[in-house]
């Protein structure tokens, strides 16, 4: 179970940027830490998952919940998936949303929607709720190069209270695989959620 009682439930969204491996690995680690995860995967993210991984995840939220529950039944956490327009999902309201939300990966379109207050789907609404309620919102962007609008939106969202964490793995831990690079980013996310992790040792500490 996690070491911080305030972080019991996390809203995790995956949008249509390259790098869904980060989001999928984060989901596994959150469940391993005993978290309850409210999961949202955009239509574009499903396409990226099918392109970048060997995973086959159903788009239907009920079927997705059932498949992930079976897949991760050995872990103490719980996952509940929600659809694009499930306005009765906890994340759609300030009175029901989790204390922390992560969008991993966060596409440029999602970044723009959040910066301008759009709420055209549940992911955008959930991010809007996190901002208005002054709750933890972490945006794992993965885009290069960045143009002026990207940078302006990142600055705007940072000023609004969001934390922008580009998927930029370090190399000082001497990674030997793609999985090691993914774990570096996921470890930093877990650190910011105040959840225990042994994926990568913190700077100055012994190996995890």
C-alpha positions in Angstrom: 0.0 0.0 0.0 1.2 3.5 -0.5 2.9 5.5 2.2 0.7 8.6 1.9 -3.0 8.2 2.9 -3.9 11.3 0.8 -2.9 9.6 -2.4 -5.3 6.7 -2.5 -6.9 7.4 -5.8 -5.3 8.7 -9.0 -6.9 9.8 -12.2 -4.7 8.6 -15.1 -5.4 9.7 -18.7 -3.6 8.7 -21.8 -3.9 10.9 -25.0 -2.7 10.6 -28.5 1.0 11.4 -28.3 3.8 8.9 -28.8 5.1 7.4 -25.6 2.1 5.4 -24.3 4.6 3.0 -22.8 5.1 5.6 -20.0 1.3 5.6 -19.3 1.0 1.8 -19.4 4.0 1.3 -17.1 2.7 4.0 -14.7 -0.7 2.2 -14.5 1.0 -1.0 -13.5 3.1 0.8 -10.9 0.1 2.7 -9.4 -1.8 -0.6 -9.0 1.3 -2.2 -7.5 1.3 0.7 -4.9 -2.3 -0.1 -4.0 -3.9 2.9 -5.7 -7.4 3.1 -7.1 -7.0 4.3 -10.6 -9.6 6.1 -12.6 -8.5 5.5 -16.2 -9.3 7.3 -19.4 -7.8 6.5 -22.7 -8.6 8.7 -25.7 -9.4 7.3 -29.2 -6.1 8.6 -30.5 -4.3 7.0 -27.6 -5.9 3.6 -28.5 -4.4 4.0 -32.0 -1.0 4.8 -30.6 -1.1 1.8 -28.3 -1.9 -0.4 -31.2 0.9 1.1 -33.2 3.7 1.3 -30.5 3.0 -1.8 -28.4 1.8 -5.4 -28.5 -1.1 -4.5 -26.2 -4.7 -5.0 -27.4 -7.0 -2.9 -25.3 -10.7 -2.7 -26.0 -12.2 0.8 -26.5 -15.4 0.0 -24.5 -14.8 1.1 -20.9 -16.6 -1.9 -19.3 -14.6 -4.3 -21.4 -11.4 -2.4 -20.7 -12.0 -2.4 -17.0 -12.7 -6.2 -17.0 -9.5 -6.9 -19.1 -7.2 -4.8 -17.0 -8.7 -6.1 -13.7 -7.9 -9.6 -14.9 -4.5 -8.7 -16.2 -3.5 -7.0 -12.9 -5.4 -9.2 -10.5 -2.1 -10.0 -8.8 -1.7 -6.4 -7.7 -3.4 -4.8 -4.7 -4.8 -1.8 -6.6 -8.0 -1.4 -8.6 -8.7 0.2 -12.0 -11.9 1.6 -13.4 -12.0 2.8 -16.9 -14.3 5.6 -18.2 -15.4 6.6 -21.6 -15.0 9.9 -23.5 -18.4 11.3 -22.5 -19.0 9.6 -19.2 -20.0 12.8 -17.4 -21.0 10.9 -14.3 -17.4 9.7 -13.7 -15.9 11.0 -10.5 -13.3 13.0 -12.4 -15.9 15.1 -14.0 -16.8 16.9 -10.7 -14.8 18.7 -8.1 -16.7 16.8 -5.4 -15.7 13.4 -6.7 -12.3 13.8 -8.5 -9.2 12.2 -7.1 -6.6 14.4 -5.4 -4.1 13.8 -8.2 -4.4 13.6 -12.0 -1.7 12.6 -14.5 -2.0 12.9 -18.3 0.6 10.5 -19.6 1.4 11.0 -22.4 -0.2 14.5 -22.9 -0.7 15.4 -26.5 -0.4 18.9 -27.9 -4.2 19.0 -28.5 -4.9 18.2 -24.9 -2.3 20.7 -23.7 -4.1 23.4 -25.8 -7.6 22.4 -24.5 -6.5 22.6 -20.9 -4.8 26.0 -21.5 -7.9 27.5 -23.0 -10.5 25.9 -20.6 -12.1 23.6 -23.1 -14.1 20.6 -21.8 -15.1 18.7 -24.9 -14.5 15.3 -23.5 -14.0 13.7 -20.1 -10.2 14.0 -20.1 -10.4 17.7 -20.8 -13.1 18.1 -18.2 -11.1 16.2 -15.6 -8.0 18.3 -16.2 -10.2 21.4 -15.9 -11.6 20.2 -12.6 -8.1 19.6 -11.3 -7.1 23.1 -12.2 -10.1 24.8 -10.8 -10.0 22.8 -7.5 -6.2 23.5 -7.2 -5.4 19.8 -7.2 -2.3 18.1 -8.4 -2.2 17.9 -12.2 0.9 16.5 -14.0 1.2 16.7 -17.7 3.7 14.3 -19.3 4.3 16.0 -22.6 6.2 14.3 -25.4 6.8 16.5 -28.4 9.8 17.9 -30.3 10.6 20.5 -31.4 8.3 22.9 -29.6 6.9 26.0 -31.2 5.8 29.2 -29.6 2.2 28.1 -28.8 3.4 24.9 -27.1 5.8 26.9 -24.9 3.2 29.6 -24.1 0.6 27.0 -23.2 3.1 25.2 -20.9 3.9 28.4 -19.2 0.2 29.3 -18.8 -0.6 25.9 -17.3 2.4 26.1 -15.0 1.2 29.4 -13.8 -2.3 27.9 -13.2 -0.8 25.2 -11.0 -0.1 22.3 -13.3 3.3 20.5 -13.3 4.7 20.0 -16.8 7.0 17.0 -16.8 8.3 16.2 -20.4 9.2 12.6 -20.9 12.9 13.2 -20.8 14.7 10.2 -19.3 18.1 10.7 -17.8 21.1 8.5 -18.5 23.1 8.8 -15.3 21.6 5.5 -14.1 23.2 3.8 -17.1 20.1 2.4 -18.7 20.5 -0.9 -20.6 17.1 -1.1 -22.3 14.1 0.9 -23.5 12.4 -0.3 -20.3 15.0 1.3 -18.2 14.4 4.7 -19.9 10.6 4.3 -19.4 11.2 3.4 -15.7 13.2 6.6 -15.2 10.3 8.8 -16.2 7.8 6.7 -14.3 10.0 6.8 -11.2 10.0 10.6 -11.2 6.2 10.6 -11.6 5.8 8.3 -8.6 8.1 10.5 -6.6 5.9 13.5 -7.3 2.9 11.5 -6.2 4.7 10.7 -3.0 4.5 7.0 -3.7 7.3 4.6 -2.9 9.3 3.3 -5.9 12.3 1.1 -6.4 12.5 1.6 -10.2 15.4 4.1 -10.1 17.5 5.2 -7.2 17.2 8.9 -6.4 20.3 11.0 -7.0 23.0 10.3 -4.3 21.3 7.1 -3.1 22.3 3.5 -3.7 20.8 1.6 -6.6 17.1 0.9 -6.3 
